Amino acid sequence: MQEIARLSAASITASLKDEILAGQLLPGQRLGEVALAERFSVSRGPVREALRSLVDAQLATLVPNVGVRVREIGFADAQALYELREGLESEAARLAARRATVGQTEQLRLLLDGHAVSVTAHPAGAYLQSGSDTDFHVVVAALSGNPMILRLLSEELYPQLVLMRRQHQNVQGRGQTALMEHRRIVDAIADRDEEVAALLMRRHIRNSWLSLAPQIENGGETK
């Protein structure tokens, strides 16, 4: 019976996580135990466990005397996320330049060619990616050959970034510029220039934050 409860909690966690990242459950929205138990046709125990998992994953917050809500990411938290990205992703790019094969680098170029179609169709839009294996940053992290960097980015950091972007959907995009920066990073990886790859990735993340920060601070109104 305990095993069934654990499986139920894992399934509920996965469903709620997907809905949060898809924007179906909005930042600040309350996640009530009773309503969720009725929805999933389970007792409140598995729901409570699922909500704890979401809080641990920093996709939800426990508000005293209120309950659990979908996390709202403010300016300070967003800044902390980007500072962490800068360190981890620059190291991922450095290691990718050391370890990626010629074939893997060519696949990375093809990935960007696909992204270019979307960016060209929406030149003023954001360069939004899913955090999946079609995400440039996820692929670079995978090419680093360091499973800890990949896990930290793909399982812990990127879901929070997706949530943040859902919360701040009105921010102005920098799609064309970001795509150009991605191509330069790939060139450095292909040249096996570890220092340049790391530097370009660090600058790319920093530029992204410098563009995003004032818009988050002003509620997405800066254009």
TORPA-4810 file (N, C-alpha, C, O; in nm, 3 decimals):
<nodes>
NODE_1_0.083_-0.121_0.000_0.000_0.000_0.000_0.086_0.126_0.000_0.053_0.223_-0.067_M
NODE_2_0.197_0.124_0.075_0.287_0.239_0.077_0.350_0.261_-0.060_0.370_0.375_-0.101_Q
NODE_3_0.382_0.152_-0.131_0.442_0.164_-0.264_0.346_0.232_-0.360_0.387_0.316_-0.440_E
NODE_4_0.216_0.198_-0.351_0.116_0.261_-0.437_0.109_0.409_-0.408_0.098_0.490_-0.501_I
NODE_5_0.114_0.447_-0.280_0.110_0.588_-0.243_0.229_0.662_-0.299_0.214_0.774_-0.349_A
NODE_6_0.348_0.601_-0.293_0.467_0.667_-0.346_0.455_0.688_-0.496_0.490_0.794_-0.548_R
NODE_7_0.404_0.586_-0.567_0.387_0.599_-0.711_0.284_0.706_-0.743_0.302_0.783_-0.837_L
NODE_8_0.178_0.711_-0.667_0.076_0.812_-0.687_0.133_0.951_-0.666_0.105_1.042_-0.744_S
NODE_9_0.213_0.968_-0.562_0.274_1.098_-0.534_0.367_1.139_-0.646_0.369_1.256_-0.686_A
NODE_10_0.446_1.045_-0.698_0.537_1.076_-0.809_0.460_1.118_-0.933_0.499_1.211_-1.003_A
NODE_11_0.351_1.048_-0.960_0.269_1.080_-1.077_0.206_1.218_-1.063_0.201_1.295_-1.158_S
NODE_12_0.156_1.248_-0.944_0.095_1.378_-0.919_0.199_1.488_-0.931_0.173_1.593_-0.990_I
NODE_13_0.317_1.464_-0.876_0.426_1.562_-0.886_0.457_1.592_-1.032_0.469_1.708_-1.070_T
NODE_14_0.471_1.487_-1.113_0.504_1.505_-1.255_0.395_1.582_-1.328_0.424_1.670_-1.410_A
NODE_15_0.269_1.551_-1.299_0.158_1.619_-1.365_0.154_1.767_-1.330_0.138_1.853_-1.417_S
NODE_16_0.170_1.797_-1.201_0.167_1.936_-1.157_0.287_2.013_-1.209_0.275_2.130_-1.247_L
NODE_17_0.403_1.949_-1.212_0.523_2.015_-1.266_0.502_2.051_-1.412_0.534_2.162_-1.454_K
NODE_18_0.448_1.957_-1.490_0.422_1.984_-1.632_0.326_2.102_-1.648_0.345_2.186_-1.736_D
NODE_19_0.223_2.108_-1.565_0.124_2.214_-1.575_0.183_2.349_-1.535_0.149_2.452_-1.594_E
NODE_20_0.270_2.349_-1.435_0.336_2.473_-1.394_0.425_2.525_-1.506_0.420_2.644_-1.539_I
NODE_21_0.506_2.438_-1.564_0.600_2.481_-1.667_0.531_2.516_-1.798_0.584_2.592_-1.878_L
NODE_22_0.411_2.461_-1.819_0.334_2.493_-1.939_0.251_2.620_-1.921_0.188_2.667_-2.016_A
NODE_23_0.249_2.674_-1.800_0.173_2.795_-1.774_0.026_2.769_-1.747_-0.054_2.863_-1.744_G
NODE_24_-0.012_2.643_-1.727_-0.151_2.610_-1.696_-0.183_2.638_-1.550_-0.297_2.670_-1.515_Q
NODE_25_-0.083_2.627_-1.465_-0.093_2.671_-1.326_-0.005_2.794_-1.314_0.115_2.786_-1.341_L
NODE_26_-0.061_2.905_-1.274_0.007_3.033_-1.281_0.084_3.066_-1.154_0.046_3.021_-1.046_L
NODE_27_0.191_3.145_-1.165_0.264_3.189_-1.046_0.170_3.256_-0.946_0.090_3.342_-0.982_P
NODE_28_0.180_3.214_-0.821_0.093_3.266_-0.716_-0.034_3.187_-0.696_-0.104_3.207_-0.597_G
NODE_29_-0.067_3.097_-0.788_-0.191_3.019_-0.777_-0.181_2.918_-0.663_-0.079_2.851_-0.648_Q
NODE_30_-0.287_2.909_-0.585_-0.287_2.819_-0.470_-0.307_2.675_-0.515_-0.388_2.647_-0.604_R
NODE_31_-0.232_2.584_-0.453_-0.242_2.441_-0.481_-0.303_2.375_-0.357_-0.232_2.332_-0.267_L
NODE_32_-0.434_2.368_-0.355_-0.504_2.317_-0.238_-0.504_2.165_-0.230_-0.529_2.097_-0.329_G
NODE_33_-0.476_2.113_-0.112_-0.470_1.968_-0.094_-0.603_1.900_-0.125_-0.607_1.800_-0.196_E
NODE_34_-0.711_1.956_-0.072_-0.842_1.892_-0.088_-0.882_1.888_-0.235_-0.924_1.784_-0.286_V
NODE_35_-0.869_2.002_-0.303_-0.908_2.008_-0.444_-0.823_1.914_-0.529_-0.875_1.848_-0.619_A
NODE_36_-0.695_1.907_-0.500_-0.607_1.820_-0.578_-0.635_1.673_-0.549_-0.628_1.589_-0.639_L
NODE_37_-0.666_1.641_-0.422_-0.698_1.503_-0.388_-0.824_1.458_-0.463_-0.831_1.345_-0.511_A
NODE_38_-0.922_1.546_-0.471_-1.044_1.513_-0.545_-1.014_1.499_-0.694_-1.064_1.408_-0.760_E
NODE_39_-0.933_1.588_-0.745_-0.901_1.584_-0.888_-0.830_1.456_-0.928_-0.861_1.396_-1.031_R
NODE_40_-0.734_1.413_-0.847_-0.655_1.295_-0.880_-0.713_1.166_-0.820_-0.658_1.058_-0.839_F
NODE_41_-0.825_1.179_-0.749_-0.893_1.063_-0.689_-0.799_0.984_-0.597_-0.790_0.862_-0.606_S
NODE_42_-0.731_1.057_-0.509_-0.641_0.996_-0.412_-0.668_1.059_-0.276_-0.740_1.158_-0.265_V
NODE_43_-0.607_1.001_-0.174_-0.615_1.061_-0.042_-0.525_1.184_-0.038_-0.451_1.211_-0.133_S
NODE_44_-0.531_1.258_0.072_-0.450_1.380_0.081_-0.303_1.349_0.105_-0.217_1.435_0.083_R
NODE_45_-0.271_1.226_0.149_-0.131_1.191_0.175_-0.041_1.204_0.053_0.059_1.275_0.059_G
NODE_46_-0.074_1.137_-0.058_0.008_1.150_-0.179_0.015_1.294_-0.231_0.117_1.337_-0.284_P
NODE_47_-0.096_1.367_-0.217_-0.097_1.507_-0.261_0.000_1.589_-0.177_0.075_1.671_-0.229_V
NODE_48_-0.004_1.567_-0.046_0.086_1.640_0.044_0.232_1.610_0.009_0.316_1.699_0.011_R
NODE_49_0.260_1.484_-0.022_0.396_1.446_-0.059_0.437_1.510_-0.191_0.550_1.555_-0.207_E
NODE_50_0.344_1.515_-0.286_0.373_1.579_-0.415_0.400_1.727_-0.399_0.490_1.782_-0.462_A
NODE_51_0.324_1.792_-0.314_0.344_1.936_-0.291_0.479_1.962_-0.225_0.545_2.060_-0.257_L
NODE_52_0.518_1.875_-0.134_0.652_1.889_-0.073_0.760_1.876_-0.179_0.860_1.948_-0.174_R
NODE_53_0.741_1.786_-0.273_0.839_1.768_-0.380_0.849_1.893_-0.466_0.959_1.931_-0.507_S
NODE_54_0.736_1.956_-0.494_0.737_2.079_-0.574_0.805_2.193_-0.499_0.876_2.274_-0.560_L
NODE_55_0.784_2.198_-0.369_0.852_2.300_-0.288_1.002_2.275_-0.288_1.082_2.368_-0.302_V
NODE_56_1.041_2.148_-0.271_1.184_2.112_-0.273_1.248_2.148_-0.408_1.364_2.186_-0.413_D
NODE_57_1.171_2.134_-0.516_1.221_2.166_-0.650_1.216_2.316_-0.678_1.256_2.361_-0.786_A
NODE_58_1.168_2.393_-0.581_1.158_2.539_-0.591_1.064_2.584_-0.703_1.081_2.691_-0.762_Q
NODE_59_0.964_2.501_-0.730_0.859_2.540_-0.823_0.734_2.585_-0.750_0.640_2.636_-0.812_L
NODE_60_0.731_2.565_-0.620_0.620_2.609_-0.536_0.676_2.658_-0.403_0.789_2.626_-0.367_A
NODE_61_0.596_2.734_-0.332_0.638_2.785_-0.201_0.528_2.757_-0.099_0.409_2.758_-0.131_T
NODE_62_0.571_2.731_0.024_0.477_2.710_0.134_0.459_2.842_0.207_0.553_2.895_0.267_L
NODE_63_0.337_2.896_0.201_0.305_3.023_0.264_0.237_2.995_0.397_0.131_2.932_0.399_V
NODE_64_0.293_3.041_0.510_0.232_3.016_0.640_0.087_3.063_0.645_0.053_3.172_0.598_P
NODE_65_0.002_2.978_0.702_-0.141_3.007_0.720_-0.218_3.019_0.588_-0.335_3.057_0.588_N
NODE_66_-0.154_2.986_0.478_-0.220_2.992_0.347_-0.214_2.858_0.277_-0.315_2.807_0.229_V
NODE_67_-0.095_2.800_0.273_-0.075_2.673_0.204_0.030_2.685_0.096_0.115_2.775_0.100_G
NODE_68_0.025_2.595_0.001_0.125_2.592_-0.105_0.075_2.668_-0.227_-0.040_2.653_-0.269_V
NODE_69_0.162_2.749_-0.282_0.131_2.824_-0.404_0.240_2.802_-0.508_0.355_2.772_-0.473_R
NODE_70_0.205_2.817_-0.635_0.306_2.815_-0.740_0.402_2.930_-0.715_0.359_3.042_-0.685_V
NODE_71_0.529_2.904_-0.725_0.630_3.003_-0.690_0.626_3.125_-0.782_0.609_3.113_-0.903_R
NODE_72_0.641_3.241_-0.722_0.660_3.366_-0.795_0.807_3.405_-0.782_0.857_3.419_-0.670_E
NODE_73_0.874_3.423_-0.894_1.017_3.452_-0.893_1.038_3.602_-0.909_1.010_3.659_-1.015_I
NODE_74_1.087_3.666_-0.803_1.112_3.809_-0.806_1.250_3.842_-0.859_1.324_3.755_-0.905_G
NODE_75_1.284_3.970_-0.853_1.409_4.019_-0.911_1.531_3.953_-0.848_1.621_3.908_-0.919_F
NODE_76_1.535_3.947_-0.715_1.653_3.893_-0.647_1.675_3.746_-0.682_1.788_3.703_-0.705_A
NODE_77_1.565_3.669_-0.685_1.578_3.527_-0.720_1.620_3.509_-0.865_1.701_3.421_-0.897_D
NODE_78_1.566_3.592_-0.954_1.604_3.584_-1.095_1.752_3.616_-1.112_1.822_3.550_-1.189_A
NODE_79_1.799_3.716_-1.041_1.941_3.752_-1.048_2.028_3.637_-1.000_2.131_3.608_-1.060_Q
NODE_80_1.987_3.573_-0.892_2.064_3.460_-0.839_2.069_3.345_-0.940_2.173_3.281_-0.955_A
NODE_81_1.958_3.320_-1.008_1.954_3.214_-1.109_2.053_3.243_-1.222_2.124_3.154_-1.268_L
NODE_82_2.055_3.368_-1.266_2.145_3.403_-1.376_2.291_3.403_-1.333_2.379_3.370_-1.413_Y
NODE_83_2.318_3.439_-1.210_2.456_3.430_-1.162_2.503_3.285_-1.160_2.618_3.255_-1.194_E
NODE_84_2.414_3.196_-1.119_2.449_3.053_-1.119_2.466_3.001_-1.261_2.558_2.925_-1.289_L
NODE_85_2.377_3.043_-1.351_2.390_3.005_-1.492_2.526_3.044_-1.548_2.591_2.967_-1.617_R
NODE_86_2.566_3.165_-1.516_2.690_3.218_-1.573_2.809_3.128_-1.539_2.892_3.099_-1.624_E
NODE_87_2.814_3.085_-1.413_2.925_2.999_-1.372_2.916_2.859_-1.431_3.014_2.809_-1.485_G
NODE_88_2.800_2.797_-1.419_2.785_2.658_-1.465_2.794_2.646_-1.617_2.859_2.556_-1.669_L
NODE_89_2.728_2.737_-1.688_2.723_2.722_-1.833_2.855_2.761_-1.900_2.888_2.706_-2.006_E
NODE_90_2.929_2.853_-1.842_3.060_2.884_-1.900_3.153_2.765_-1.886_3.232_2.736_-1.975_S
NODE_91_3.144_2.694_-1.772_3.226_2.574_-1.755_3.179_2.463_-1.848_3.261_2.388_-1.901_E
NODE_92_3.047_2.452_-1.868_2.995_2.352_-1.962_3.049_2.377_-2.103_3.086_2.283_-2.173_A
NODE_93_3.052_2.504_-2.144_3.104_2.537_-2.277_3.253_2.505_-2.288_3.300_2.456_-2.390_A
NODE_94_3.326_2.533_-2.181_3.469_2.502_-2.180_3.492_2.352_-2.200_3.575_2.311_-2.281_R
NODE_95_3.418_2.271_-2.126_3.434_2.126_-2.135_3.384_2.072_-2.268_3.440_1.976_-2.321_L
NODE_96_3.279_2.134_-2.322_3.230_2.091_-2.454_3.336_2.115_-2.561_3.352_2.033_-2.652_A
NODE_97_3.408_2.226_-2.550_3.516_2.254_-2.646_3.627_2.149_-2.635_3.696_2.120_-2.733_A
NODE_98_3.643_2.094_-2.518_3.746_1.991_-2.497_3.700_1.854_-2.545_3.781_1.777_-2.596_R
NODE_99_3.570_1.823_-2.530_3.526_1.685_-2.545_3.433_1.657_-2.662_3.422_1.542_-2.704_R
NODE_100_3.367_1.757_-2.716_3.269_1.731_-2.823_3.337_1.681_-2.949_3.445_1.728_-2.986_A
NODE_101_3.275_1.585_-3.015_3.328_1.533_-3.141_3.288_1.626_-3.256_3.203_1.713_-3.240_T
NODE_102_3.350_1.605_-3.370_3.315_1.683_-3.490_3.168_1.661_-3.525_3.097_1.756_-3.559_V
NODE_103_3.124_1.537_-3.517_2.985_1.506_-3.548_2.888_1.574_-3.454_2.784_1.624_-3.497_G
NODE_104_2.921_1.577_-3.326_2.834_1.643_-3.228_2.827_1.793_-3.251_2.722_1.854_-3.237_Q
NODE_105_2.940_1.851_-3.288_2.943_1.994_-3.316_2.857_2.027_-3.438_2.787_2.128_-3.439_T
NODE_106_2.862_1.943_-3.540_2.780_1.964_-3.659_2.632_1.951_-3.626_2.550_2.026_-3.680_E
NODE_107_2.597_1.857_-3.539_2.458_1.844_-3.495_2.413_1.969_-3.421_2.297_2.010_-3.432_Q
NODE_108_2.504_2.030_-3.346_2.472_2.153_-3.274_2.446_2.267_-3.373_2.357_2.349_-3.352_L
NODE_109_2.523_2.271_-3.481_2.499_2.373_-3.584_2.362_2.352_-3.650_2.290_2.448_-3.675_R
NODE_110_2.328_2.227_-3.677_2.198_2.197_-3.737_2.084_2.237_-3.644_1.980_2.285_-3.689_L
NODE_111_2.104_2.216_-3.515_2.004_2.257_-3.417_1.979_2.407_-3.426_1.864_2.452_-3.424_L
NODE_112_2.086_2.485_-3.436_2.072_2.630_-3.446_2.008_2.672_-3.578_1.936_2.772_-3.583_L
NODE_113_2.032_2.597_-3.684_1.965_2.626_-3.811_1.814_2.614_-3.795_1.738_2.693_-3.850_D
NODE_114_1.773_2.514_-3.719_1.630_2.498_-3.691_1.576_2.611_-3.607_1.466_2.660_-3.631_G
NODE_115_1.653_2.654_-3.507_1.610_2.767_-3.424_1.599_2.894_-3.507_1.512_2.977_-3.482_H
NODE_116_1.687_2.909_-3.606_1.689_3.031_-3.688_1.558_3.051_-3.761_1.515_3.165_-3.781_A
NODE_117_1.493_2.943_-3.801_1.365_2.953_-3.871_1.262_3.021_-3.782_1.190_3.110_-3.826_V
NODE_118_1.256_2.977_-3.655_1.161_3.035_-3.561_1.195_3.179_-3.528_1.107_3.265_-3.520_S
NODE_119_1.323_3.206_-3.508_1.366_3.342_-3.473_1.339_3.438_-3.589_1.296_3.551_-3.565_V
NODE_120_1.362_3.395_-3.711_1.337_3.479_-3.828_1.189_3.510_-3.843_1.151_3.620_-3.884_T
NODE_121_1.106_3.414_-3.809_0.961_3.433_-3.819_0.910_3.531_-3.714_0.808_3.596_-3.733_A
NODE_122_0.981_3.540_-3.602_0.940_3.629_-3.492_1.061_3.709_-3.446_1.111_3.686_-3.336_H
NODE_123_1.110_3.803_-3.527_1.236_3.872_-3.498_1.235_3.955_-3.371_1.341_3.977_-3.312_P
NODE_124_1.118_4.002_-3.328_1.112_4.083_-3.206_1.080_4.000_-3.084_1.073_4.052_-2.973_A
NODE_125_1.062_3.871_-3.104_1.023_3.785_-2.993_1.141_3.733_-2.915_1.257_3.753_-2.952_G
NODE_126_1.109_3.668_-2.805_1.212_3.608_-2.721_1.258_3.476_-2.783_1.183_3.409_-2.853_A
NODE_127_1.383_3.441_-2.755_1.441_3.315_-2.802_1.407_3.211_-2.697_1.493_3.169_-2.620_Y
NODE_128_1.279_3.169_-2.694_1.234_3.078_-2.590_1.263_2.935_-2.628_1.241_2.893_-2.742_L
NODE_129_1.314_2.860_-2.532_1.342_2.719_-2.552_1.277_2.641_-2.438_1.236_2.698_-2.337_Q
NODE_130_1.271_2.512_-2.457_1.188_2.431_-2.368_1.259_2.371_-2.249_1.194_2.323_-2.156_S
NODE_131_1.392_2.374_-2.249_1.464_2.302_-2.146_1.477_2.155_-2.179_1.524_2.076_-2.096_G
NODE_132_1.433_2.116_-2.300_1.441_1.976_-2.342_1.570_1.954_-2.421_1.659_2.039_-2.421_S
NODE_133_1.579_1.838_-2.487_1.701_1.808_-2.561_1.711_1.884_-2.692_1.807_1.864_-2.768_D
NODE_134_1.614_1.972_-2.722_1.627_2.063_-2.837_1.671_2.202_-2.793_1.679_2.294_-2.875_T
NODE_135_1.700_2.218_-2.667_1.746_2.345_-2.611_1.898_2.353_-2.628_1.970_2.262_-2.587_D
NODE_136_1.946_2.461_-2.689_2.089_2.478_-2.714_2.170_2.461_-2.586_2.273_2.393_-2.586_F
NODE_137_2.125_2.522_-2.479_2.201_2.518_-2.355_2.205_2.378_-2.293_2.305_2.338_-2.235_H
NODE_138_2.095_2.304_-2.307_2.093_2.166_-2.259_2.191_2.081_-2.338_2.262_1.998_-2.281_V
NODE_139_2.195_2.101_-2.470_2.285_2.022_-2.554_2.430_2.053_-2.520_2.512_1.962_-2.510_V
NODE_140_2.464_2.180_-2.502_2.601_2.215_-2.464_2.637_2.152_-2.330_2.747_2.101_-2.313_V
NODE_141_2.543_2.155_-2.235_2.568_2.092_-2.106_2.593_1.942_-2.122_2.679_1.886_-2.056_A
NODE_142_2.516_1.878_-2.210_2.536_1.735_-2.235_2.672_1.709_-2.299_2.739_1.610_-2.266_A
NODE_143_2.714_1.796_-2.390_2.842_1.780_-2.458_2.960_1.805_-2.365_3.073_1.769_-2.397_L
NODE_144_2.934_1.867_-2.250_3.043_1.888_-2.154_3.097_1.756_-2.102_3.211_1.748_-2.058_S
NODE_145_3.013_1.651_-2.107_3.055_1.522_-2.055_3.058_1.514_-1.905_3.107_1.417_-1.848_G
NODE_146_3.003_1.617_-1.839_2.999_1.621_-1.693_2.855_1.600_-1.648_2.774_1.692_-1.660_N
NODE_147_2.821_1.482_-1.597_2.681_1.454_-1.562_2.627_1.540_-1.449_2.507_1.564_-1.442_P
NODE_148_2.715_1.588_-1.362_2.668_1.672_-1.252_2.625_1.809_-1.303_2.523_1.863_-1.259_M
NODE_149_2.702_1.866_-1.396_2.663_1.994_-1.456_2.531_1.978_-1.529_2.441_2.062_-1.516_I
NODE_150_2.518_1.870_-1.607_2.394_1.847_-1.682_2.275_1.832_-1.589_2.169_1.889_-1.615_L
NODE_151_2.291_1.758_-1.480_2.180_1.738_-1.386_2.141_1.869_-1.319_2.023_1.902_-1.310_R
NODE_152_2.239_1.944_-1.272_2.210_2.070_-1.204_2.136_2.167_-1.295_2.042_2.234_-1.253_L
NODE_153_2.179_2.174_-1.420_2.116_2.266_-1.514_1.979_2.217_-1.559_1.881_2.291_-1.550_L
NODE_154_1.971_2.094_-1.607_1.847_2.047_-1.669_1.738_2.012_-1.569_1.620_2.029_-1.598_S
NODE_155_1.776_1.964_-1.450_1.676_1.920_-1.354_1.644_2.024_-1.247_1.534_2.022_-1.192_E
NODE_156_1.736_2.113_-1.217_1.714_2.208_-1.109_1.705_2.353_-1.156_1.613_2.425_-1.117_E
NODE_157_1.798_2.395_-1.240_1.803_2.536_-1.278_1.704_2.570_-1.389_1.628_2.666_-1.377_L
NODE_158_1.705_2.493_-1.497_1.623_2.528_-1.613_1.473_2.528_-1.585_1.403_2.615_-1.636_Y
NODE_159_1.419_2.433_-1.506_1.276_2.443_-1.475_1.240_2.575_-1.407_1.133_2.630_-1.433_P
NODE_160_1.328_2.625_-1.321_1.302_2.754_-1.257_1.306_2.868_-1.359_1.229_2.963_-1.348_Q
NODE_161_1.395_2.858_-1.456_1.402_2.959_-1.561_1.276_2.958_-1.646_1.225_3.064_-1.684_L
NODE_162_1.226_2.838_-1.677_1.101_2.828_-1.754_0.987_2.892_-1.676_0.906_2.965_-1.733_V
NODE_163_0.980_2.865_-1.546_0.877_2.924_-1.461_0.889_3.076_-1.461_0.789_3.146_-1.471_L
NODE_164_1.011_3.126_-1.450_1.034_3.270_-1.449_0.986_3.333_-1.580_0.924_3.440_-1.578_M
NODE_165_1.015_3.268_-1.692_0.973_3.321_-1.822_0.822_3.318_-1.838_0.764_3.406_-1.901_R
NODE_166_0.757_3.217_-1.779_0.611_3.213_-1.782_0.554_3.331_-1.704_0.453_3.389_-1.743_R
NODE_167_0.620_3.366_-1.594_0.572_3.475_-1.510_0.592_3.609_-1.578_0.511_3.701_-1.560_Q
NODE_168_0.699_3.622_-1.654_0.733_3.750_-1.718_0.724_3.735_-1.870_0.823_3.753_-1.941_H
NODE_169_0.606_3.703_-1.918_0.588_3.674_-2.060_0.593_3.799_-2.147_0.607_3.789_-2.269_Q
NODE_170_0.580_3.918_-2.087_0.574_4.040_-2.167_0.709_4.103_-2.193_0.717_4.210_-2.255_N
NODE_171_0.817_4.039_-2.147_0.948_4.100_-2.167_0.987_4.094_-2.315_0.950_4.002_-2.387_V
NODE_172_1.061_4.194_-2.357_1.104_4.202_-2.496_1.210_4.098_-2.525_1.299_4.075_-2.443_Q
NODE_173_1.202_4.036_-2.640_1.298_3.933_-2.676_1.426_3.989_-2.737_1.432_4.105_-2.777_G
NODE_174_1.528_3.904_-2.742_1.655_3.938_-2.808_1.696_3.819_-2.894_1.812_3.777_-2.895_R
NODE_175_1.596_3.765_-2.967_1.616_3.640_-3.039_1.730_3.641_-3.139_1.813_3.551_-3.138_G
NODE_176_1.734_3.742_-3.227_1.838_3.746_-3.329_1.977_3.758_-3.267_2.071_3.691_-3.310_Q
NODE_177_1.989_3.842_-3.165_2.118_3.860_-3.099_2.161_3.733_-3.029_2.277_3.693_-3.037_T
NODE_178_2.067_3.669_-2.959_2.100_3.545_-2.888_2.143_3.436_-2.985_2.236_3.360_-2.957_A
NODE_179_2.075_3.427_-3.099_2.111_3.327_-3.199_2.253_3.350_-3.251_2.330_3.255_-3.267_L
NODE_180_2.288_3.475_-3.276_2.422_3.507_-3.322_2.526_3.469_-3.217_2.632_3.416_-3.249_M
NODE_181_2.495_3.496_-3.091_2.586_3.460_-2.982_2.602_3.308_-2.973_2.711_3.258_-2.949_E
NODE_182_2.492_3.236_-2.992_2.499_3.089_-2.991_2.591_3.038_-3.102_2.672_2.948_-3.079_H
NODE_183_2.580_3.097_-3.219_2.664_3.052_-3.331_2.812_3.075_-3.301_2.896_2.992_-3.336_R
NODE_184_2.845_3.186_-3.237_2.984_3.213_-3.203_3.036_3.114_-3.100_3.152_3.073_-3.104_R
NODE_185_2.950_3.076_-3.007_2.989_2.975_-2.907_3.018_2.842_-2.976_3.117_2.776_-2.944_I
NODE_186_2.934_2.804_-3.071_2.956_2.678_-3.145_3.087_2.685_-3.223_3.160_2.586_-3.229_V
NODE_187_3.116_2.799_-3.282_3.243_2.814_-3.354_3.361_2.788_-3.261_3.457_2.721_-3.299_D
NODE_188_3.355_2.843_-3.140_3.464_2.823_-3.044_3.474_2.677_-3.001_3.584_2.625_-2.984_A
NODE_189_3.359_2.612_-2.982_3.359_2.470_-2.946_3.421_2.388_-3.059_3.501_2.298_-3.035_I
NODE_190_3.382_2.420_-3.183_3.436_2.347_-3.298_3.587_2.368_-3.312_3.659_2.277_-3.354_A
NODE_191_3.634_2.487_-3.276_3.778_2.517_-3.283_3.855_2.461_-3.163_3.977_2.472_-3.157_D
NODE_192_3.782_2.400_-3.070_3.840_2.346_-2.946_3.914_2.454_-2.866_4.016_2.428_-2.803_R
NODE_193_3.860_2.574_-2.872_3.916_2.685_-2.796_3.839_2.698_-2.665_3.736_2.767_-2.658_D
NODE_194_3.888_2.633_-2.563_3.816_2.625_-2.436_3.794_2.763_-2.373_3.685_2.792_-2.325_E
NODE_195_3.897_2.845_-2.373_3.887_2.975_-2.307_3.787_3.066_-2.378_3.707_3.133_-2.313_E
NODE_196_3.792_3.067_-2.510_3.698_3.152_-2.585_3.555_3.100_-2.569_3.463_3.180_-2.554_V
NODE_197_3.536_2.969_-2.574_3.402_2.913_-2.557_3.344_2.952_-2.422_3.228_2.991_-2.413_A
NODE_198_3.425_2.942_-2.317_3.379_2.979_-2.183_3.349_3.127_-2.174_3.247_3.168_-2.118_A
NODE_199_3.437_3.209_-2.231_3.418_3.355_-2.227_3.292_3.396_-2.302_3.214_3.478_-2.253_L
NODE_200_3.271_3.339_-2.420_3.154_3.375_-2.499_3.025_3.332_-2.431_2.925_3.404_-2.436_L
NODE_201_3.025_3.214_-2.367_2.906_3.171_-2.296_2.879_3.261_-2.176_2.765_3.296_-2.148_M
NODE_202_2.985_3.297_-2.105_2.967_3.387_-1.990_2.909_3.520_-2.035_2.818_3.573_-1.972_R
NODE_203_2.961_3.575_-2.144_2.910_3.702_-2.196_2.766_3.688_-2.242_2.684_3.778_-2.222_R
NODE_204_2.734_3.574_-2.303_2.598_3.550_-2.352_2.498_3.550_-2.237_2.393_3.613_-2.245_H
NODE_205_2.531_3.479_-2.130_2.441_3.475_-2.014_2.432_3.613_-1.950_2.323_3.657_-1.912_I
NODE_206_2.545_3.683_-1.939_2.545_3.818_-1.881_2.460_3.913_-1.966_2.383_3.992_-1.912_R
NODE_207_2.475_3.907_-2.098_2.396_3.995_-2.185_2.247_3.966_-2.173_2.165_4.057_-2.175_N
NODE_208_2.214_3.838_-2.160_2.074_3.800_-2.143_2.017_3.861_-2.016_1.905_3.913_-2.016_S
NODE_209_2.095_3.855_-1.909_2.049_3.912_-1.782_2.038_4.064_-1.791_1.941_4.122_-1.742_W
NODE_210_2.136_4.130_-1.852_2.133_4.275_-1.862_2.013_4.323_-1.942_1.961_4.432_-1.918_L
NODE_211_1.969_4.243_-2.038_1.850_4.276_-2.115_1.723_4.250_-2.036_1.626_4.326_-2.044_S
NODE_212_1.724_4.142_-1.959_1.604_4.099_-1.887_1.581_4.176_-1.758_1.467_4.205_-1.723_L
NODE_213_1.688_4.210_-1.687_1.677_4.266_-1.552_1.587_4.389_-1.543_1.496_4.390_-1.459_A
NODE_214_1.608_4.493_-1.624_1.522_4.611_-1.610_1.377_4.583_-1.643_1.287_4.649_-1.591_P
NODE_215_1.353_4.485_-1.729_1.216_4.452_-1.765_1.144_4.380_-1.651_1.026_4.404_-1.626_Q
NODE_216_1.217_4.292_-1.581_1.159_4.226_-1.464_1.133_4.329_-1.355_1.029_4.327_-1.289_I
NODE_217_1.228_4.419_-1.337_1.217_4.520_-1.232_1.097_4.612_-1.256_1.035_4.660_-1.162_E
NODE_218_1.066_4.635_-1.385_0.956_4.724_-1.421_0.830_4.648_-1.460_0.738_4.703_-1.521_N
NODE_219_0.826_4.521_-1.424_0.707_4.442_-1.452_0.687_4.407_-1.597_0.574_4.387_-1.642_G
NODE_220_0.798_4.400_-1.673_0.788_4.362_-1.814_0.744_4.473_-1.905_0.702_4.447_-2.018_G
NODE_221_0.752_4.600_-1.858_0.701_4.710_-1.938_0.809_4.777_-2.023_0.776_4.853_-2.113_E
NODE_222_0.935_4.749_-1.996_1.043_4.810_-2.073_1.046_4.751_-2.214_1.040_4.629_-2.229_T
NODE_223_1.055_4.834_-2.314_1.055_4.789_-2.454_1.179_4.839_-2.525_1.197_4.811_-2.644_K
</nodes>
